Amino acid sequence: MLESVKIRLRVAGKLTPEIERRILEFERICISEIRSESLRYAVLDYLENVCPLDFYTAPASASGGHHPEWQSLPGGILLNTAECCIGADRKIRMYPTLTTEALETKDEAHDAVYAATILSDTFKSADFGKPWTQWSHHIKAEAEWRGIANKHAIPSPIAEGIASAIRWHLGRFTPDWPVDKDPRTMDLIDFIVHELDMDFSNRRLSDVFQRRLGEAAEQDGAGFLDKEFESASSYFQHVEGKLNNLLVFFATLLIAVITACYYIGSSDMFKNLALSRTPRSFLIALLLFAFTLISVVFVGVYTELRVRKIRMLEEMAAIRGYQTQAADRKGVNIRSAITMVSSVSACPPYLRRPSEDWYTLLLMVISSASAFAVALPFLTFGILTAFGVDSISHRRLVWISEGLIAWLAAAYLEFAWLTRFCYRLDLERKRKFTQAQYVFFSKHGQSFPWPLHRLDSLANSIERRYSDAQAKRAQAR
């Protein structure tokens, strides 16, 4: 849900595994529980575009003296918010006017309490170090929520109810609280949100139970991660095997087509077929067109398998990174024992140039384009002959020109497609995991055999044009 928040935290160097776990818990326990889709989207918009990053990383208490000890750790505000949401439904069910005949919470009351609880402390870190009489985070959150609610056309009674609960969630500890006002006279939703805030900020909660944090999760997930790595590794080997089998099959097919064309062209058996005045040219053209279509399919299948292979590399790298960070927290350094990439951003591009897969795709593209370039003049010759056009001035030059233009067009279209396809995936990874940091073959890019480095320059040009087009589309929106 909060993918853009995670990206910003990762760029800022603040997305530790522990913070990421707490965000996932916050998404599951708090945001996902909002039943109204429009209200949930509004809350997400607030959290992604209005809420400061400190909300996701700051402790619930700057001094550590007014909250349970686990809420005084990084990400403590998220922990406190999740705990308040856990108690929300049972608190609402205490009041008959907010429940159905089946004693379940009414949707409107349920969503109002959840939304106000989620948003009430979003600006709390700005008040750290100030006396409580000078706090203003509740006012800031209320004002920002009103803007978001108006943007998403949230019905006024719902929006105002949430705004009021945010504004008064501190109860009698609100700086401008009337001296003679009893908190029990508050609006019922406001009072429930205030009580939740008071209940789960109780310092003595740690006297009766301990919060289950990352250490227990790591122990519970260790076996799963081992199996996940093993599955990813097995699938990686399976994909590599399929790529090799595909290449062998393609090479066999290429040799078979060349042999068949030679046999058709040199054998008198096909010369006098009643197919046309030049049956051999039609047969060769038909065979080569069929091979061209098959080659295009091979290019698509091979590219898809290459993508799957890189996906598995990303999976294994993410698991390595998680395991090294888990070991670091226990004071064990295993980084020196890992020479493979241990982060998704350090994985190779989806179609690294040069690489064995890139060379293989070039072979397929060139073979496909060559077949098309030969098939087209043969077909043209056959058609012209069938209509009695037996002589064309400079016909060799015409056939060569036609074949050359066909070859350039077919080769460029296929090469541009596979380049853009893989580059788009590279950009998606960059948006999710920051700038690529691939260095495993740091100097391998300088080893292009002549003249393939020209194709690398062409690919760079295609990628630049694709990026420019995407930027223009984004501006147009």
Secondary structure, 3 states (H helix, E strand, C coil): CCHHHHHHHHHCCCCCHHHHHHHHHHHHHCHHHCCCHHHHHHHHHHHHHCCCCHHHHCCCCCCCCCCCHHHHCCCHHHHHHHHHHHHHHHHHCCCHHHECCCCCECHHHHHHHHHHHHHCCCCHHHHCCCCHHHCCHHHHHHHHHHHHHHHCCCCHHHHHHHHHHHHCCCHHHCCCCCCCCCHHHCCHHHHHHHHHHHHCCCHHHHHCCCCCCHHHHHHHHHHHHHHHHHHHHHHHHHHHHHHHHHHHHHHHHHHHHHHHHHHHHHCHHHCCCCCCCCHHHHHHHHHHHHHHHHHHHHHHHHHHHHHHHHHHHHHHHHHHHHHHHHHHHCCCCCHHHCCCCCCHHHCCCCCCCCCHHHHHHHHHHHHHHHHHHHHHHHHHHHHHHHCCCCCCCCHHHHHHHHHHHHHHHHHHHHHHHHHHHHHHHHHHHHHHHCCCCCCCCCCHHHCCCCCHHHHHHHHHHHHHHHHHHHHHHHHHC
